[in-house]
């Protein structure tokens, strides 16, 4: 069992049960999945950029990403239907907790001028989204081999019904939300 999963079972769950007066253990919110998305706009002109981004994402997450293709053609962006435009990974169970642990303890402290994550990034249904400007904050990425910085979106999907419950859950994992 990973360190964060053990922390959730032994510390966070009892705290949430007491704070929100849950009667049933199945009501207690949990982290269901983490979705990491990387959009590559310059892939329209150079399709090899998607492969490079997918390899970097595989290094960061430990899982092979799915290449996302364009659903519609957009003439102003010179985009045709079916062209690769990004990649994404959905992490669950052990890999999810390992990634969250590395994000909180290794990657976020590497971000320049980091003052915590914004508290307004909840969607109203208990999901939380953040964006990173560059992938080099993760130690798996060698800074010398990066051709250009690429940002990524990270979405935490929880089973909570409200943003307040989700915020309490993520703060229980020591995610630095303001």
Beta strands, then each sheet from edge to edge (+ up, - down):
strand 1: 31-39
strand 2: 66-69
strand 3: 84-91
strand 4: 128-132
strand 5: 152-158
sheet 1: 2+ 3- 1+ 5- 4+
end
